[in-house]
């Protein structure tokens, strides 16, 4: 595996941070590559070295986080929801700028949809409608219900300035999920 130059990584991180900060200040459609380059303190050409345009930049940031969340799910597959949620909410807190921007701005509907799809996909293996408390219920209804609940809880948490520590909200949402799966 090739090692990426630290200067390249530093530039990419500055660019990612710049677009997220700008999205908290104005509509995504109004953000220009010049705005991003000025905020990141890099040349416009540096942005184009790594990304086709601002849409590609945002898509790559979203895909990076979706991929990281998927990996966290895989690493926590043997844990209870409560234990697994600790990992997720710590990740959310560590990446506060991204998640608060994506869940609190009008321009981030695409992320919310991708996030919901991820949650539904990850919970799909947990749903059993052949026996137990979910017997006879629609798998799709269950998945959409709990997926929307999880995404809604995360949105509420960020919208309200993370009023509970990550461990507390993880524990409480995990208990609710463990009760129902």
ABEGO torsion letter per residue (X at the ends): XBBBBAAAAAAAAAAAAAAAAAAAABBAAABBAAAAAAAAGBBAAAAAAABABAAAAAAAAAAAAAAAAAAAAAAAAABBAAAAAAAAAAAAAAAAAAAAAAAABAAAAAAAAAAAAAAAAAAAAABBAABEAABGBBAAAAAAAAAAAAAAAAAAAAAAGGABBAAAAAAAAAAAAAAAX
